[in-house]
Every structure is written in structure tokens, then in C-alpha cells.
């Protein structure tokens, strides 16, 4: 890994941790709205956040978040019942909390090709 990327890894991890915490808050807030409205927009917000978590969790080596986030994404895409989606969101939020306490490993940049 180039020296510059190695130096910037802690900042990348800190930014990911911050965004992950914000994603958790937004997921839970949107899930609360689902109870009241069942709005398609709220479902789409949940799907989008879960999709974003899938991608970044893979990059940062957080495979324990990837499957639960993918489950949330797929539940929304398949039109699952609101209660099922909310339960999956809560499970994902709990896992995010645990991951933030454990700490996030650095991103896997080994496959990155720089010219």
C-alpha cells in the first residue's frame, strides 16, 4: 500500500465510523416512521442506507455487517411486511453498535491499483 494511503487510513476509518453511526440513527428514525406511515419513500430510504452499508462494510472488512445490511436491503426490495423490515433494521442497528465498540479495521486496499 502506498505510504500516503497508509497514513490516511486512520482518517478513513474515523470517517466510516462516523457515517456508520449516523446511518444507524437514520435507519432507526426512518424505521419509526414506517410504523406510522408505511411510506414507500421511507422504505426506499431504509433500502438505500442498507445498500450503502453493504458496500462500505465490505471495503472496511466488516463482513459481520454485510449480511444483515443485505438482508434489510432485500427485504425492502421484496416488499416484506413492515414489522419484518423493522425487526431487521433493529438487528442491524444492534450490530452496528457492537462493531463501533469493537472498532473498525482499516480498509482493504490491497487490490487497489494506482497509476
N, C-alpha and C positions, 0 to 999 in steps of 0.2 A: 504494500500500500504506500503510495507516495507520502512523503513526510508531511506535506500540507494537510492532506486528508486525515492523517493520523492525529495531527494537532487539533483539528476541528471536530473530531469525534465526540468529545465531551459536550460541545455546544449542540451538536446534532441530537445527542441523547437527551439533553435537557429540553430542547425544543419539542422532541417527540413526547417526553413525559408530560410536559405542559399541555400539549394538544390532546393527549390521551385523557388527561384529567378533565379537560374542557369537553371532550367528546362524551365522556361518561355523564357529566352534568346535563349536557344537551339531550342525550339519549333518555335519561330518566325524566327530564322535564317534558319531552315530547311524548314519552310513554304515558305520563299522567294525562296529557291532553287526549290521548287515544281513548281513554276510559270515557271521557265526556263527549267527544265528538265523533270518533272513528273516521276522521277526515282522511281522505286519500293523500292530501298534502302531508299530514303528519306521518302517515305510513311511508311516504317517499323520503321524508327527512330521516326516519329511522333506517331505512334501507341504504340511503346514501352514506350515513355515518358508519354503519356496519361495513359497507364496502370499503370505505377509506381505511378503517381499522384493519381489515384483512390485508390490504396491500402494505401498509406500513409495518404491521406486526411481522409479516414475512421478512421484510428488509432488516428489521431490528432483532431477528431471531426469537421472537415471542410466539412460537408456534402454539403455546397453550392458549393464546387469544385468537389465533387464526380460525380454528374450527368453530368456536362459539359465535364469533362475529359472522362467519359464513353461514351458520345456521340461522341467525337473525335475518340476514340478507335474503336467504332462500325462503324463509317463512313468509316474509312480506311479498316476495315475488310470486309465491304460490297462493297468495290470498288466504293465509291461515287466519284462524279466529283471533280476534283482538287479545283475548286473555292468554292465548298461547304465545303470541308475539311479545306481550308484556312480560311474561314469565321468562322468556329467552333473553330479553333486554336486561332484566334484573340479574339473571345469572351472569351475563356478560359484564355488567357493572361491578358485581362482586369480584369477578376475576381480574378486572382492571385494577380495582383497589389492591388486591393481593399482589399483582405484578408491580404496581408502583411502590409498594412497601419492600418487595424483594429487590427491586432495582432492574433496570433495563440494560441488557448487554449492548455493546456497540453494534452498529450496523455491519452487515457482512458485505464488504466492498471488494472481496476477493475476485469476483467476476467482472469488476468494472474495468473497462479498457479506456485508458486515457491516451490521447494522441498528442 
